[in-house]
Amino acid sequence: MNNSVSIAVTGSGGSGAVTTGLILLQAMAKAGYYGYMSRTAGPQIRGGESAVMMRFSNRPVHCGDDRFDVLLAMDWHKLERFADEIPLDGNSLIFGDSAAGDIPEILTASGAAFTALDLQQTARSIEGGRANMLGLGSLARLLGLSGDTMRQALQATLGKKGEHIIAASMACIEQGMGFDIGDHGQLQLPSSAAQDSHWNISGNEACGLGALRGGVRFVAAYPITPASDILEWLAPRLEKLGGVLLQAEDELASVNMITGASFGGVPSLTATSGPGLSLMMEGLGLAVASETPIVAIDVMRGGPSTGIPTKSEQSDLNLALYGFHGDAPHLVVAPLDISDCVFATHWAVCLAEQLQTVALVLSDQSLGQTRAVMDKPPHAELPCQRRIAHVQDIDVSQAFQRYQLTGDGVSPMSIPGTPAGMYTADGLEHTERGTPSSMASDHDAQMRKRRDKLTAYNYGSTWARIDGNGPVAIISWGSTSAVCREAAERLASMGIPARVISLRLLLPLNHRGINEVLQGCSSVVVIEQNQAGQLYHYLHAEQVLPPHARSYAKPGPLTIRPGEVVTLISGVINDE
């Protein structure tokens, strides 16, 4: 019996592929299953191709599988543009509209079985009928979902559209559940008890939640794919918490707005993607120089330039590490899966507030726009308070030393208007008082202060997630981490124990921690979703990799799959 089942739904613009996926994900959650739903689309503004790719199991799911059991194709329109993202084989089943014409050669080559469904014509016979809801009914039958479960999922997903939409959709689903699908029977999944505690959340929403947990109450940003979902999710929730979200005129304005709000004492954040982060670099440098805590979430996409804005790639690492001009010590944090988006963003906000610096959160489209049915993320108790200079703490007989050279490098920060707590905060180098200075001694002292407070801080065990043990070490980060963890489970079942080091804190790098966890490893492979092997070269530059370490770097938009990693590691073992 399979531990999971994978289903894809494709269609041209307006065919309802994404809506179909959202309802099915909700239905499987109602039935007690875990789920994972990624999405793909072309770069066009309207129309064009779209698809959702889902995986369900009775155990937590953090990434896609190597192949798909079922493809529901609403039509063949532009299917070739993303057919390579939906691997099929001789054991797969394709559902397609009988009126759509011959099945494309790109699909017949897979050897998958094809079943024609009368979608468009049947939909026209039902008032308000939709072909995608008929296809959804056939998928529900394959998965053994009841009509009651489907009705609940419809209500949860489309309830705001009105009862007439629910009634028409349910009529289509029931009709689709009665379609003749041949002798395919039901997809076999282990039974699962319903879990009321399961969450249905995307990575972008999880980042937003983490920001709120960290105390963020002001957000300024300019919309950009695939980060805009964060802003849409945060806007009404910030308002309920007494906060504000402002759509800035561009990315330069947004980073300066959040720096000003934070200077005023309000934890602040912006969200963007690679092109926007590039525009923010001068403003981020100002926050570093003035030691003003801010957070920027970069939901990475394919590049360079506009690249492939609707698909994923881990190619902004070099920008995040080295994009600042001058020596500008800052933090770079990467969530490891959708659930970790909550913790990683929460942690980044708290670190920025405590250390009075810039924290960059590197998510990507594969994390941000994927939805998961998962266990409720734990609520971490993290210290998030900045060191505030209160009136009673300020010696009015001397000038307030905002950038005082303290033992841990973190100086008291006054709120504007605090009596005797006034100071200058700008991008010029300065004295401990904040007075602009070009003296070498002041520059050296303040540079050391900004660097040492980050490198000397105790980040605890959360700098990375370590899974498994064995002579093979797989190092990864971000969205590829979950893929590597699943691959390690498969390798262990083959008698090849491996440890997975998933780096959550990328800057500053924990040299000692990496050296310790690599002790005794005869094989080390760095796996990432970009062409240049950015993490591999970064780790080599920081001298934490052994000479025999290897790189496996693959650009998007095709995601790295668990079986791909298993094959890679098996080959490495055989070579040695």
PyMOL commands that set and color helices and strands:
alter all, ss='L'
color gray80, all
select helices_A, chain A and resi 17-30+79-81+83-85+105-108+119-124+131-143+147-161+163-177+203-213+228-240+251-263+274-289+317-322+338-355+365-368+391-393+440-455+460-463+480-493+511-517+534-541+562-575
alter helices_A, ss='H'
color red, helices_A
select strands_A, chain A and resi 4-12+34-41+49-57+70-73+93-97+113-117+199-202+218-221+244-247+268-272+294-300+331-333+358-364+371-374+464-467+472-477+498-503+505-507+523-528+550-553
alter strands_A, ss='S'
color yellow, strands_A
deselect
rebuild
show_as cartoon
